[in-house]
Amino acid sequence: MPNPVSNVGNLIIDASVNENQKITYAFYTMQGNITGPLKELNINKGCNQIIVDLASHSNFLSNTMYVLIVNGNGWTKSIQIVTNN
């Protein structure tokens, strides 16, 4: 089930990692096309909150599903979202 989000504001992702590492994340359409920039971020060992400013990533279409892919050192997290405005 996708998470409903506005096309502006913050999306907060919780990530717990065993070591300091660089992660990357980007939004994709359901067809697999990247929409917006690929972002890089350094996170520390332990529990982290990754704050994604939705307005700075892409121009989301209303009522459309996207997937956010977060890649770290040996792990990947995918989050389905649907815009609600």
C-alpha positions as CSV (number, residue, x, y, z in Angstrom):
1,M,0.0,0.0,0.0
2,P,1.6,3.3,-1.0
3,N,2.0,6.1,1.5
4,P,0.0,9.2,0.7
5,V,2.1,12.4,0.5
6,S,1.7,16.0,-0.6
7,N,3.9,17.1,-3.4
8,V,5.5,19.6,-1.0
9,G,6.8,19.2,2.5
10,N,9.0,16.6,4.1
11,L,9.1,12.8,3.9
12,I,10.9,11.4,6.9
13,I,12.6,8.0,6.5
14,D,14.0,6.0,9.5
15,A,17.2,4.1,8.8
16,S,19.3,2.2,11.3
17,V,22.8,1.3,10.1
18,N,25.8,-0.6,11.5
19,E,28.5,1.8,10.2
20,N,29.0,5.4,9.0
21,Q,28.1,5.3,5.3
22,K,27.1,7.3,2.2
23,I,23.6,6.6,0.9
24,T,21.9,7.6,-2.3
25,Y,18.2,8.1,-2.9
26,A,15.9,9.1,-5.8
27,F,12.3,9.0,-6.9
28,Y,11.2,6.8,-9.8
29,T,8.0,6.5,-11.7
30,M,6.2,3.1,-11.5
31,Q,7.7,2.5,-15.0
32,G,11.2,2.7,-13.6
33,N,12.2,6.1,-14.9
34,I,14.0,8.4,-12.5
35,T,12.2,11.6,-11.8
36,G,14.3,14.4,-10.3
37,P,17.9,14.3,-9.1
38,L,19.8,11.4,-7.5
39,K,20.8,12.7,-4.0
40,E,23.8,11.6,-1.8
41,L,24.0,11.9,1.9
42,N,26.4,10.7,4.7
43,I,24.7,9.1,7.7
44,N,26.2,8.0,11.0
45,K,26.2,4.5,12.6
46,G,23.0,4.0,14.6
47,C,19.5,5.3,14.1
48,N,19.0,8.1,11.6
49,Q,16.2,10.1,10.2
50,I,16.6,11.0,6.5
51,I,14.5,14.1,5.8
52,V,13.5,14.4,2.1
53,D,12.2,17.8,0.9
54,L,9.7,16.7,-1.6
55,A,9.5,20.0,-3.4
56,S,13.2,20.0,-4.2
57,H,13.2,16.6,-5.9
58,S,10.7,16.7,-8.8
59,N,7.5,18.0,-10.0
60,F,5.1,15.3,-8.8
61,L,1.8,14.8,-10.7
62,S,-1.3,14.7,-8.6
63,N,-2.8,11.3,-7.7
64,T,0.3,9.5,-9.1
65,M,2.3,6.6,-7.6
66,Y,6.1,6.8,-7.3
67,V,8.7,4.8,-5.6
68,L,11.6,6.2,-3.5
69,I,14.7,4.0,-3.6
70,V,17.3,4.4,-0.9
71,N,20.6,2.6,-1.3
72,G,23.2,2.2,1.4
73,N,26.3,0.0,2.0
74,G,24.8,-3.5,1.2
75,W,21.1,-2.6,1.6
76,T,18.2,-1.1,-0.3
77,K,14.9,0.3,1.0
78,S,12.0,1.1,-1.3
79,I,9.0,3.2,-0.3
80,Q,5.9,3.5,-2.5
81,I,4.2,6.9,-2.3
82,V,1.1,8.4,-4.0
83,T,0.6,12.1,-4.3
84,N,-2.7,13.3,-2.9
85,N,-3.1,16.8,-4.4
